Amino acid sequence: MSLPEAFIERLHQIVPREEIDTILKTFDAPKQVTFRVNTLKSTSHSLEVELTTANIPFERIAWLEGAYRIAPNDKLRLTQTDAFYEGRLYIQNLASMLAPMILAPQPEETVLDLAAAPGGKTLMLAGMMQNTGWLSAVEPTRERFFRLRANLENQGVTNAHTYMTDGRSVGKKCPQMFDRIMLDAPCSSEARFKTHEPKSMSFWSIHKAKETSKLQKRLLLSAYDALKPGGKLLYCTCSFSAEENESPLHHLLQRHGENLTTLPISLPFDNIQKPLERWGKEIFDVRIQNAVRILPTDTIDGFFLCLLEKKPS
C-alpha cells in the first residue's frame, strides 16, 4: 500500500527538500529493533551477558547508556528470552527514549505522565527517579489503562500511581502540583506509517490531524495548570504535521507566554530540523524555534519535542 497522497504533499512542505526521498524510503523498510535495559531490574552489563549467552548479536547505542539495537530478523528471538518476559529489557524506539532523557526527572520529585499508555516512557521515568518520589500516570481509555498497569507491574515500577481519567481535567484537579510533566500527546502517528502495514495509516486524514490538534491544545493547557512554578514540561508527538506540533505550542504560548520559556534541546545526532516558522496563515511564536523535529532513519522514528519551563513565582 502506498502512503496517502495528501500526506506526501504535506510532508514536502514540512521537511527539507533534499531529505524528502530519504525520508519517504524509511516508511518502506523494516527498522532496526531498539531496546533498553530496565534499570529497576538489571544493569547494562548483566543484560549484555544474557544476550550474549542467548546468541543474540546486539550493538550498543553510543549516545544512550543501556540502549541497544538488533537486526529486525532477531526480534522474535529477543522476545523469547527470559530477560524480555521478566521485564529486564523493554523494546522501544529510540525517539521514545529521548523524551524522558530530555525531561530528566530526578529522584524524589513529583512527576506526571499525562498520556502514559502503553507505559514505556513511564517506565523510563521511574527508572530515572530510582522508584522514588511520586509518579502519576494518566490514561483515559480502559483497555490501554489496564495494559499500562500490567506493563508497569511487570517492569518492577513501585513509585507510579495510575489514573484512568481524562488528561484535560488534571490541571484543575491538581493545580501546580508537579515538578516535571511529560505530555507525549495523542496524535495521528504519521511517523509510524508503514507501507507494508496498511492499518498503520488507514485512519489518517487531514481532518483527523486538525481535530487531534484541538485535543492537544486542551491537554497542554491542563499540563500548564498542573505544573509548579519553576517546573518543566516536555511536549512531544510522533507526527510531522504543524497542526499537531507547532500549532498547539503556539496556542499555549499565546495564553500563558508571559509565564513560560522554551529551552534549547541538544541531540547527539544530525538528522534533525528546526520547527516551522509558519504554516499557512499562522505565524508561530519565535520561542518555538527551540523545539526540534527529528527526521526518521532506519533506526529512529520521526519525532517532535519541545521543552518548556514555567517561570518561578
N, C-alpha and C positions, 0 to 999 in steps of 0.2 A: 504493500500500500504506500502511496506517495504522501508526503506532507501536504497539509491543506494549502492551497494556492494563496489564500488570504494571509496565512501565517508567514509564508515565504516572502510575500510582498512587504509585509510589515518588518520582517527581520532585516531586509535590505535597507530600511530606513533607520534601523537601530544600531547595527554593528558596523564596524569599518568595512568599506568596500573590498579592501584587499584580503579580508579574512572570511568573506561570506562563503566561498567554495569549500574551504577547510571546515568551517562550522557545519555546513549542510551535510558533509560526509560523516560527521560524528553521530548523526541520527540513524545511519545505516548499519554501522558495525558494532558488534558487542564490545562493551567497555571492559577494561581490566577490572577485576574484582578487588575492592579495597576493604580493609577491616582494621580494627584496632584492639589492643589488649584492654580488658576491663580491669582497671587498677584496683577495684574493690575486691577482686578475687584472685588476681595473679600479677605477675610482673612481665616486662618485656622479655627478660632472659628465660623465665620459666616457659612462657608461651613459645618462644623460638625453639626450645628443646622439644616441646610437644610436637610442633610442626615438623621438625627435622626427623623425629622418631617415626612420624606418620608418613614420611617420604613426600611431603608436600613442599615443593620449591616456592620460596617467597622472596620478596625484595623489600627492604626497608624503605619507607618514605623519609628522605633525608631531612626534610624540614619539619617533621612532626614525630616526636618521640612516641614509640609504641604503635605506630601506624604502618601498615604493610599493604602490598599488592601481590596478586597472583594472576595467572592467566585465566581467562573465562572458563576453559575446559577443566580447571582444577576446582571449581566452585563446589561441585557435587561432593567431592571427597572432603573438602573443608567442612561442609555441613554434616558430615557423617562422623566427625571427630568428637571425642568426649569434651574437648575444650569448647566446642560450639554448643553442645547440648547442655552443658553445665554452666554456661554463661561466662566463661573466661575470655571469650572474644565476642566481638559484635561486628557484623558485616554492615558497612555504611559507606556511602560515597564520601570522598574527601571534602567536597563542598559542604556537606552537612557537618563534618568535623570542625570546619573553620569557625562556625558560628559560636560554639562555646569557647573556643580558643580566643576569639576576639572579645567576647563579653568578659572573659577572665574572672569568674566568680572566685571568692576567697572563702576559706573555712570560717564557719560561724556566721556567715552573712545570711540575710533573708532574701531569697531569690524566687522569681516567678517565671515559669514557662507557660505562656499564655495560650499556646496551641500545641499541646505536648505530644499527642499520639503520632506515631506508634511508640515513641519513648527513647529513641536513640540519642537525641540531644540531651534529654532529661538525664539519662544515664551518665553521659559525659560530664554534665554539670555536677551531678552527685559525686562523681569521682574527683573532680577538681576541688570540691568542697570537703573531700575526705569523709563523706557521710555525716557531716556536722551541720549545724545551723538549721535553717528551715527552708525547704524547697517545695514550693507549691506547683503542682502540675494540673493544668486545666484542660479538659476535653469535653465538648458538649454532646458528641454522638455516642450513644450507648455502646454499640459494638466496638468502636475504636477505643472508648474509655476502658473497657474490660481487657482489651488487648494491651493497652498501656500499662494497666496494673499488673498483668501477668508478666510482661517484659521486665518491669522494674523489680518484681519479686524474684524472678529467675536470675537477674543480674546482681542481686545482693544489695539493692538500694534500701536503706533504712531511714534516711532523713527526708524522704518525699511524702507529701500529703496530697492525695489525688482528689479532684473535684469534678464531678460531672455537671458542668454548668456552662452557660454562655459567657465567653470571654468579654463580651461587650458590657456585662454587668459588674465585672470585677472591680473596676476603678471606683465605682460608687460604694461597693461593699467594703473595700479595703483601701481607703484613701491614704496615699503617702506611706505605704507600709513596707515597700520592698527596696533593698539596696540596688538590685540589678534585675532587669526584666528582659527575657527573650521573647520576641514575637516572630516566630517563623510562620508567617501568615498563610492561611488558606489561599490558594491561588489556582490558576489554570494549568499549572505544572508543565508549561511549554518546554522547559529544559529537559523534561523526562520523556519527550516523544521518542518513539522508536518505530521506524518504518516496518520492521518485522513483527510489531505488536500493534495492530490496528486499534485495539481497545485503548491504548495509551493516549490517543488523540481523538477518539470517536465523539467525545462530549465537548470538544473545543469549539469556540466561536468568538468572534469579536465582541458580540453581545455579552457572552459569559465573562470575558475579561473585564468589561465595563461594570457589570453587576458585581463581580468579585471585588472590584475597587471600592465600591460603596461599603462593603463589609470591612475591608482592610482599614478604611478611614475611621470607622467606628471603633475597631479594635485598637488602633493607635491612640485614639483619644482616651480609651479606657486604660491603656498601659500608662499613658502620661499621668492620669489621675492617681494610679496606684504606685507611682514612683516617688521615692523620697527625694526631697531637695538634696542635690549633690549626687544622686543616683544615676546609673547608666542604663540605657535602653538600646537593645540591638534589634533592628528591624531587618528581616531578610525574606526572600522568596526564591522559588526555583522557576521563575518565569522571566521572560525577556521584556514584556510589554511595559511601556511607560505608564499606562493606566494603573498597573499593579505595583510599580516601584517608585518612580519619581513623583507621581501624582498624589498618592496618599501622604508621602512625606511633606510635599508642598502644602497640602491641606492642614497637616499638623502644625507646621511652622507658621502658617497664616493665622492659626488660632492661638498658639502659645509660643511663638518665636521669641518673645522677649524673655522667656524663662528657659530657653533651650540653646545649646550649642551643638554642632556636629563635630565629631573628632575624626582626624585623618586615620585611615586604615592602611597599614603596611603589610604587603603579602610577599612571600618568598618565591614568586614566580611572575612571569611577564605576560601571561595570557589574560590580561585584564583591560578594562576600558573605563574611561571616565563616564559618569552619568550624562544623560542628555540635558542640554540647556533649555530645550523647549520641545513640545510635541503638539503639532497643530497650532492652535491659537494660544495654548497655555505656555507661559514663560515661567520656568521653575525658580524657586528661591536659590540664590547662588550658593548658599551653605550646603545644598545637596551635593555639590561637587566634591565633598569629602567622602561620599559614598563610593562604592566600587561595583562594577559589573564584571563578573568572571565569565570569560568565554570558554566554551566547552572544548575538551580534548578527548583522547581515547582513555584518559584516566579520571578526569574530573568533569562533573556536570556543570552546565551554566548555572550561575547563582548571582544574586544581588544582595549586598549588605550595606547597612548604614548604622553607625554607632552615634548615639546622641547622649548628651549629659544634661540633666536638669540643674540649673544654677542653684547654689546654696541659698537658703532663706536669708 
